[in-house]
Each structure stands twice: as structure tokens, then as C-alpha cells.
């Protein structure tokens, strides 16, 4: 079945892939050859409250001899909105992705995961062969919220994690298809304040907001259910939904350090990311320390999660065991580097998949001329 493509950027098409699990919407490029070897196949996985549409510009700019596929996760874009069993962590998403690649006849590929997608591709790598992993502003390997730097959990019930942290007005506006900038919690203003840096502007902002609005808010999707907690701030994750799937009681992919073989890893993140940070504005413990949320019990009981430091620790351990890891930290960039610094992200991706050689560091003498593939 073909999905209408009138909304897509030039050169892109959409279609539904039927799998034994669900119907999955994918974006492809016109002219990409299905017989392209897996070594030249790149699969892009989007973040939370988004869709594959966020990859459209990036897809257009990748070399034409690659096969590039962007996948809508369940409950986003044009993919079915089946409930998410949060007790499996992100395995529902990872298993869906595997079923999709099997249906497309792709035994392995280069996987690129952004935010939630980063969590999904790390889980995928634990369960299936991958050629490389590009983690863009990824969720910490220990989940989102409620852990110390070593990954140990702060409370037995993961208080402060999961669906209870979702802004009810934001969820309501997603459900209503709000495209305005009339309220702080409107999807457009959340995009401007949290997805990208304040310096970012785009003629395609309406497209990104529309992609956010494809998020299913049906039971079992975004954000999920919540239960009361005796621990501050008074709620804990339930058992269904997107946000609960990232709770540390259900999600921990730190075992990637023991992968064998170890695919090369590229870690891309921005210096002003408001979501995935050691001082995340989406972490209630950090907001408590700032006195934005009342009643914070203090640093000893409820420290902010050091998300970036956790990722660095795990990837350092990965490298110490023989894995290849490159970190690309982009100054002044927010949560969506492929929108804000596409050339830098594109080049780094092409290097990690082996399409082009890595630039010399330090740079060669000035009289040496190097032409980039992009040029």
C-alpha cells in the first residue's frame, strides 16, 4: 500500500510495509535501488513525539548511491498505533524495526537513532547484527531519569520517571492538533524551546510541527500510564506507553559494552541540548534543585541524572574493550543536530559507515587540498 506523498519533500516517497507485527510506514528516496548491498544501506530512526519526516532534509542530502530508509515507530507518523508494553523497555520498537527490515530483505544495516531512536538502535544491536551505530542525542543507556552516574536506581519504583512527568497541556494540544504558538506547551513552542537551539530557524518548521502532531495519544502510546509513589515527586511509571518504556526499571542497554563483534559507534550531541543533558529541563530532580518544582528532598536523595556523563562512561568502556567510538560534540546545537548542523552530521555519518575517509586531525598543511564528497 502506498501512502500519499504530496506532503513529502522532493525525491521522497512513503509506503506501508506489512509485517507479522504491524503495518510500518517508511520513507524512501526515489531511485534508491532495493538491491543495494547492506554495507551501503542506512536506516534512520526518529525520536519521541516526532516521525520519520524529521529526516527528510537529511535523506535528500545523502549520496545517491546509498539506500536510505526512515522508519516511523509504532504510534508515530503513518505506522499503526499499537500499545507499547513498557515492561519490555523499548523492545516493542526494536522488534518492530527488525520485522520491518526482515520484510525489506535487509539482514543488517547502518542504524542511525535520534533520542528515543538512539535507545531503540542500542536495543536492536543487543538482539541483532548491525554494521554501525550512530547515536544522535541518545537517551542514556540507563534510561531517562532516576539513576546515579553508575546507573543504579534512586528508588525501587523509579519515582519521577515515566508518563507522570508529561505535561498534561502538551498532551492535550497534541491530541487537538494544535499548530499555534499561543501557549508555552503548544507543540510549536516545545519544538522551538526544546528540540532545537534558539538560533535555529527553518522554512520547514510547519513540517516538523505536523510530524509531532502524528503522535498517538491513545491508551498505551504517548505518554502512558502513571501510578502514585510514596517517593518525591509522588508518581512512578506504569506498565504501558512510550515514556514508561524508558524508565530504568525496564530499560538498560549498558550491556552494549560486551557486544561481540563491536560495530563502530558515532555519538553526536549538542552542547545546549535541553532534553538529554546532565542538567536536563525534563528531569524533575534537576527542576527541583532549581526550585521550579517544590518539595525537592535534596541532592543526596534525588540528584539530577547525569545523562551525558552516563553515555560517555558506557562508550568509554565500549572503546576500552576494543570498540571504535567517535564523539561529535556540536557547540551551540540543541537536541536535533541533523536539523541544526546537517553538514557536520552528514560527514561524520559517512565516515563511520566507511563511505569516505576520516579527515586528518590535526589538519594537513594548508597547501594540501582535500575535496569532500559533499562538494
N, C-alpha and C positions, 0 to 999 in steps of 0.2 A: 504494500500500500504506500502511496506517495502522499506526503504532507504538503499542503500548499506552500510554494516557495516565494510568493510575491513579497514577503517581508524580509527576505534574506539579502545580504549584500551580494554584489555581482560575483558570479562564478561559483556560488554555493548552492547546494541542493539539500533537501531533507527527505528522509524516508523512515518508515517504521520497519524495524527488524523483529520478526516474530521468533520468540524463544520459548522453551518449555516453561519458563518462569513468568514472563510478562512480555508485553509489546514495548519495545525500546525505540525511542526516536533518536536518530543520529543525523549529524550534518556532515556532508562530504563536499569535495570540490569537483566541479565539472572537469572531466578529462583525467582525473586520477585513475590509474589502472588497478583493478582488483587483483591482478596477478603480480603486483609489486612485491618483491621479497620482504619478509618480515623485518629484515635489517633496515629497510627504508620506510617502515610504517610507524607513524606517530599517532598515539591515541590521547586525546585531551579530555580531562575530567574536571568539571566545573565545581564551584564552591557552593556553600549554603545560601539559600534564598537567591538563586541565580539560575542559569540554564546554559546549555551549550552555545547559545547566542553570544555570550560574553567572549567567545573565542573567534568570532567571525573575522575581525580585522587581522588577527594573528594568523589565522588559516590562510587568508589571502596572500600574506607576505612570505610564507614559507616556500622553498624551492619547488618547482613544478614536477620534479621527478620523484618527490616523496609522495607517499599516500598518507593523507591526513584525515583523521576522523575525530569528531567531537561528539560525545555521548551525553544525552540527558539522563540523569539519575532518576530513580523512581520518585514520583511526586513532584517533578520539576519539568519544565518545558513541555514536550509532547509525549513523554513517557507515562505509562499508567501510574496512577497514584495508589498503589497497593500499600497497606500499612507497613511500617518499619518495626520489626521486632528488635527493640533496643537491647534486649538481653544478649543479643548476638554481636554487640558492638556495631561495626559498620559492615558486617559480613553479608547482610542482605544486599547492600550496594555492591560489594565486591563480587558476590556470586552472580548478581545481575550482569555486571560487566563481563565476567568470564563467559556467561551464557551468550552474551552478545558477540563477543569475539569468536567463540566457537561457531556460532551461526554464520559469521562472516568468513570462516575458514582461516582465522588468524591465530596460530598456536602460541605466538609470543610477539611482543611489540615493545617499542619505546613508550613508556607511560609518563604522562605529564599530569600532575594533580595539583589543583589550586585550592587551598584552605581545606574544606571538607574533602575535596577531591584528593588532597595530599594524604589524608587519613585513609581514604579508600585504596589508593595505589600502594601504600605501605602494607595494608592488609592483603591486598592482591599478591604482592611479592612474597608474603609468607606462605601463600597457598598455591601459587602457580609460577611458572617461569616468566621472567621479564628480561628485556635486553638492557634497559636502563631505567632509572627513576629520576624524574625532575620534580622536585617538591617546591612549589611556589607558595609562600606564606602558609606553610602547612600547619595543621593542628599539631600540638605537641604529641610525641609518641606515647605519652601517658594520658592523653585525653584533654578535655577542656575544663579546667578548674579543679580545685580541691586537692592538690597534691603539693608536696615539698619538692625540692630540686631533684632528689633521688627517685622521685616517682611514688614515694609512699603516700598513702591517702591520709587526709587530715581527720576524717570522721568515718565511722563504719557505714554510714548511709550516704556519703558524698553530699552533705548539706551544702547548699548554694550552687549546685551543679544542675544541669539539665533544663527541662522545659520551664521550670518555675522562674528562671531568670529572664524569660522572654518578655518583652514589652507588650502588654495586652493591647494597647492602642495601635502599635505597629502591626500586630497580627490582624486586628480588626480592619486596618486600612489595606493590608494585603488582600483580605477576603473581599473587600469592597472595590478592589481595583483602583485605588486612589493614585492618580498621577500628579497630584498637585504638590506645591511646596508650601502649603498653608499651615503645616504643623511640624513640630520637631520630629515627630515619629512617623511622618509620611515616608514611604519608600524612597522618594526622590531625595529628601533631606538626609535620610540614613545613608544613601549612596554617597552623597556629597561629603558627609561628615565622617563616614567610617570606612567606606570601600576604597576611596582614593584620597590623595593629599589635597590640601586646599588650593594648590597650584594647578590642579588638573582641570581642564575643560575639554569638552568634546561635542562635535556636531551630532554625535550618536547617543547623547545622554538619554533621549526618549527610548531608544532601543534597549539600553541597559535597564531602565526602569521597567519597561514592558517585560523583559526577561525575569526580573524579580517578581513581577506580578503573576507569573505562571506557577509560583509555589503553591502547592496544595496545602490548604489548612484543614483538610478533612481529618477526622479522628485517625490517629496513628501516623500522621505525617508531620507537618510542622505546626507547632513546636513539639507536641507530645503531651503526655500526662505528667502530673506532679503529685507528690504526696507530702504531708506535713512532716516536719522534723523537729526534734527537741533541741537541735543544734542551730546556732545562728547561720543564716538569716531566717530560718523557720521552714524551709522547704527542701525536698530532696527529689532526685529523679524517679519517675515512674518506670514503666516497662515498655512503652511504645513511643515512637516518634523520633524525629531527626536529632534534636538536641540531647535527648537521653542516650542515644547511641554513642555519644562522645563522652559520657560520664566515665570516670576512671574505674568504677566497679565493673564496667562492661567492656571498656576499650583500653587496650595496652598492646602496642606493636613494637615495644622496645626490643623484642626478640629478633628484629631485623639484623642486629649486630652479629647474629650467628648464621645468617644466610650462607649457603654454600651451593653453587658459586655466588659470589657477591657482584651484582650488577653495579656499574658506575652510577654515582649519585650526584646530582646537581641540586643545590639548595639555594633558592632565590628568595630574598625577602627585602622589604623596605625599612628604612630607618625610622619612619614615622607611622608605622602600622598601628592603627588604633585598636585592632581586634586581637591579633596574635602578637603579644608583646610580654615582656617581663612586668610591665605596668599597664595591663590591658584595661580599657574602659568598659569591657564586657565581663570583667571579673568582679563579682560583688565584694570580695575581700579587698581588692585594690580600692574600690569605691568607698568601702568602709573606712579604710585608712585615710582617705581624703575627706572624710566626714560628709560625704554625699549621701551615704546610707547610714542611718542612725543605729546605735547599739553594737557597733563592731567590738568584739571581745578582745582585740589586740593581736599584735604580731605573733606572739607565742602560740596562740590558738588558731588564728585564721590569717596566716600570711598570704599575700598575693602569690599566684602561681607564676614561677619564672619560666614562661613558655619557651622563649627563645633559647635561654640557657639550657633547658632540658633537651631541646633539639640538638644544640651544639654538643652537649655531652654524649648523647647517643651516637651522633655521626662521628665524633672523635673516636669513640670506641669501635665503631664500624671501620674507620680508617686504620686504627691500631691493629685490627685483625686482618688487614690486607686489602680492605676495600678502597676504591678510588672515590674520593669526595671532593667536590669543589663548592665553595660558598661564594655566592654573588650577593653582596650587600649593596643596595642602591640607596644612595643618600637622597633624602627628601621625598622618597617614594612611600606610598601608603600600602594598603592591603592587596592591591591589584597591579603588580608590576608589569604584567603583559599588556595592560592598557596604558600605563604611565610611562614606561621605558621599553617599548616594544623592540627596538633595535638591539639593545643590550641583552634582553632576554632571548631574543631570536638567535643571536650569535652564540650565546652560551649553550643553548639547546643544541644547535648544530654541531658544536664542539663535543658535547657529551655523547651524542649519538654517533660520532665519528664521521660526520658528513664533511666537516672541514677540520683543519688542524688548529690546535690551540695557539693563540697569539703568544709571542715571546714576552716573558716578564723577568727582568726588565726589557724594555723595548729595544729593538736593534738600533744601530747607528742611523742618524737622520738621513743619510744618503741612501739607505736601503728603502725600496718601495715595496709595500705589501698591498695587494689588491684584495679586498674582502669579497666573498661570494656574493654578498648583498649588493655590491657595487657593479 
